[in-house]
Structure formats: structure tokens, C-alpha cells
Amino acid sequence: MVFSQVIHFLQNHIYYIGAFGLIFIGLLIILVKHNLIKVIIGLSILETGVNLFLIAVGYISNGTAPIFSNPSVETQRMVDPVPQALVLTAIVIGVAVLALALSLAIRLYQHYGILDLRQIREQKW
Amino acid sequence: MRSIISILLLAFIAWGIVTVIGEIPFGTEKSRVGGHYVDQGREETGASNIVTSVVLNYRGFDTLGEVTVLFVAAIGLGAALATRRKKEKREIEPASLVLYTGCRFLFPLILLFGGYIFIHGHLTPGGGFQGGAIVASAFILVYLGCRGRRISETVSKTIESLGGLVFVVVGLVGLAVGGHYFLLNFLPKGELNTLFSAGIIPILYIAIGFKVGSELAGVIDHLMEESE
């Protein structure tokens, strides 16, 4: 009984679970790993998960992309364009933020000669 | 110890989230504003790509803010890396003839493809952000394939500033002509599904394409300079 409920939950929410799985993998990497480059990779995975979650929320069953490439496309079965528009800009900003984080990592490495967060006093927790 | 605390914390957050997302149905329409954009977007903006009309027309002011975030991140990267004194020019081993010729052959084609993507942003999947990323990928090819060639920092900064300026000026002209709000679509909408349609949207997307392309190329330039 419980098993079938779990299966039902998984069937209905598998995309949310995948997106949050990525978010948790990213958070876990950020919290656990000591190497700064790995922390930045975790940040990137976290961002991918958030983007996937936004797209999954906007999905409508059997919907097409909201583009009227020819006049025969009907408006009834189209996914929500608003999350797509948000994610569109979020991806490019994610690239810029990743580059900024990497540049800070480069500066940190030039200063301390090491990327291990356990051995940098200001970065330890 | 640290990892145990982290896993316990994440398990707690995960439990909270699972109880909440069980309530969100998947695959149904959740916001009426999205339906309105899909139904009325073609008449109101003239763009056949509804995502573009949301990005540049309904939420154009948001996009200006996001472009500013990108600009600030690129400036921050430059500031973080530029405090170091300039190293003297080091000798770079030149690439082989095949690699050099291949990347010189591909570079204009990739630029052309990027330009196609951001000029047709209101008709096909694509737009200024994607086209700008493709243009920047052409510069990655040059930096990796034809070592020793570099983009001029002045030119990239000028194109970037012009792109941002065109966005703001077009928005202010819309404010002056219409008098209601920033980024009013004051040009004629034209016929749906043709290149010269959708008023100011193609102009803004071309500006964004140049801006994003030159910004990401500048980011690549800074990072590659660091690796040499």
C-alpha cells in the first residue's frame, strides 16, 4: 500500500525530484568539499537544478514550445512562457557568475598558493 | 563531523521540500498570466516567439536589470584579475598549420551563425543571449586554436557600451513617445512571422547580442590572459 503510494508520488513528481536532486547534490558539494574548484562546480550544479525546477513548474502536459512558427499552431497546448523567459536570462547570468567565482578562486590561489579551504584561515568553517 | 552535520541539515530541508512539492501538480496550467501572454502576445507585441515577447516587451525592464547584472559580473571579474601588474610578453608556441587554418575558416561562420540567432530572436528559438553566447564561443575557438591572436579591449568595451546604450535609449524614446512606460513598443508591429516585425524587439535583441557577445569574449580574454 505504502509502496504503491510512493510509486504514484514518483510518477507524478519525477521531474521535481530530479531537479531537487540536482539542487541537493550541489548543496552537499558546497557544504562538504574542501577544494574551492569543487565548491564552484557544486554551485554550477545547484544552478542547473534551479533552472530545471523552474522549467518543470511551467510545463503543461503535451505542450509545445510557445513559438508560432507557422499559422497552424494552436494556443491551447503551449507551455508557460514566463519561466522559460526567466531561465533564458538566468543561464547567461549563471555563466558570468561562474566566471566571477573562478576569477576570485584564481586570486585566492595567487595569494595563498593553495585551494584547500581547510588551510585558509579566513575561509574555514 | 562537518559532513554529518551537512547531510543531516540537507535531509531536514529535503523532508520539508518533499512535503511541499507533493502539493504542486505537474503538467497543469498554474498561472493565468502565461496563458494571457500566449493568447494575446502576437497581437500585442507582433513577435511570434512568445518567450522573446515576454523577455523584451512584457518584462523588458527586468531584462535591463539582468543585463546590468551580467555587466557587473564582467566588471567584477576584470577588477579581480586586473590588479596584478602586467607580465612581460611571453613567447607562445604557435599552433600547427591545420589547426590555425581550420579555426580561421570556422571563425566567421560561427560569428555568422551567432548573428543569425540573435537577428531572428523574435521568429525562431533563440535571441540575443543565446546568439551572444555563440559569438563568444567563436572567440574561445580563436583563443584556443590560433594562440597569440587577441581581441582589442577597447573595441570590445566600446561595443559593449554601445549595446547597453542602445537598449536604454530605445527604452527612453518609447517613454517619450508613448508617455506611459519605459520600453514602450513604439515602432509598427508589421506582419507576423516576417523579419521586419515586432517593432523594437529585434533592435533590442541585436543590441543585447552584441553586448553579451563582447562581454563574454572579454571574460574569456581575462581568463585566458591569466592562464598564459
Boltz contact constraints between the chains, C-beta under 6 A:
constraints:
  - contact:
      token1: [A, 12]
      token2: [B, 26]
      max_distance: 6.0
  - contact:
      token1: [A, 13]
      token2: [B, 21]
      max_distance: 6.0
  - contact:
      token1: [A, 16]
      token2: [B, 21]
      max_distance: 6.0
  - contact:
      token1: [A, 20]
      token2: [B, 17]
      max_distance: 6.0
  - contact:
      token1: [A, 24]
      token2: [B, 10]
      max_distance: 6.0
  - contact:
      token1: [A, 27]
      token2: [B, 10]
      max_distance: 6.0
  - contact:
      token1: [A, 28]
      token2: [B, 10]
      max_distance: 6.0
  - contact:
      token1: [A, 31]
      token2: [B, 6]
      max_distance: 6.0
  - contact:
      token1: [A, 32]
      token2: [B, 3]
      max_distance: 6.0
  - contact:
      token1: [A, 32]
      token2: [B, 6]
      max_distance: 6.0
  - contact:
      token1: [A, 59]
      token2: [B, 27]
      max_distance: 6.0
  - contact:
      token1: [A, 60]
      token2: [B, 29]
      max_distance: 6.0
  - contact:
      token1: [A, 61]
      token2: [B, 27]
      max_distance: 6.0
  - contact:
      token1: [A, 66]
      token2: [B, 38]
      max_distance: 6.0
  - contact:
      token1: [A, 66]
      token2: [B, 50]
      max_distance: 6.0
  - contact:
      token1: [A, 66]
      token2: [B, 51]
      max_distance: 6.0
  - contact:
      token1: [A, 67]
      token2: [B, 49]
      max_distance: 6.0
  - contact:
      token1: [A, 68]
      token2: [B, 48]
      max_distance: 6.0
  - contact:
      token1: [A, 75]
      token2: [B, 38]
      max_distance: 6.0
  - contact:
      token1: [A, 75]
      token2: [B, 39]
      max_distance: 6.0
  - contact:
      token1: [A, 78]
      token2: [B, 38]
      max_distance: 6.0
  - contact:
      token1: [A, 80]
      token2: [B, 34]
      max_distance: 6.0
  - contact:
      token1: [A, 81]
      token2: [B, 34]
      max_distance: 6.0
  - contact:
      token1: [A, 81]
      token2: [B, 37]
      max_distance: 6.0
  - contact:
      token1: [A, 81]
      token2: [B, 50]
      max_distance: 6.0
  - contact:
      token1: [A, 81]
      token2: [B, 51]
      max_distance: 6.0
  - contact:
      token1: [A, 81]
      token2: [B, 54]
      max_distance: 6.0
  - contact:
      token1: [A, 82]
      token2: [B, 34]
      max_distance: 6.0
  - contact:
      token1: [A, 82]
      token2: [B, 54]
      max_distance: 6.0
  - contact:
      token1: [A, 84]
      token2: [B, 51]
      max_distance: 6.0
  - contact:
      token1: [A, 85]
      token2: [B, 51]
      max_distance: 6.0
  - contact:
      token1: [A, 85]
      token2: [B, 54]
      max_distance: 6.0
  - contact:
      token1: [A, 85]
      token2: [B, 55]
      max_distance: 6.0
  - contact:
      token1: [A, 88]
      token2: [B, 129]
      max_distance: 6.0
  - contact:
      token1: [A, 89]
      token2: [B, 66]
      max_distance: 6.0
  - contact:
      token1: [A, 92]
      token2: [B, 129]
      max_distance: 6.0
  - contact:
      token1: [A, 93]
      token2: [B, 69]
      max_distance: 6.0
  - contact:
      token1: [A, 93]
      token2: [B, 70]
      max_distance: 6.0
  - contact:
      token1: [A, 96]
      token2: [B, 70]
      max_distance: 6.0
  - contact:
      token1: [A, 96]
      token2: [B, 73]
      max_distance: 6.0
  - contact:
      token1: [A, 97]
      token2: [B, 73]
      max_distance: 6.0
  - contact:
      token1: [A, 99]
      token2: [B, 77]
      max_distance: 6.0
  - contact:
      token1: [A, 99]
      token2: [B, 219]
      max_distance: 6.0
  - contact:
      token1: [A, 100]
      token2: [B, 73]
      max_distance: 6.0
  - contact:
      token1: [A, 100]
      token2: [B, 76]
      max_distance: 6.0
  - contact:
      token1: [A, 100]
      token2: [B, 77]
      max_distance: 6.0
  - contact:
      token1: [A, 103]
      token2: [B, 77]
      max_distance: 6.0
  - contact:
      token1: [A, 103]
      token2: [B, 80]
      max_distance: 6.0
  - contact:
      token1: [A, 103]
      token2: [B, 81]
      max_distance: 6.0
  - contact:
      token1: [A, 104]
      token2: [B, 80]
      max_distance: 6.0
  - contact:
      token1: [A, 106]
      token2: [B, 226]
      max_distance: 6.0
  - contact:
      token1: [A, 107]
      token2: [B, 80]
      max_distance: 6.0
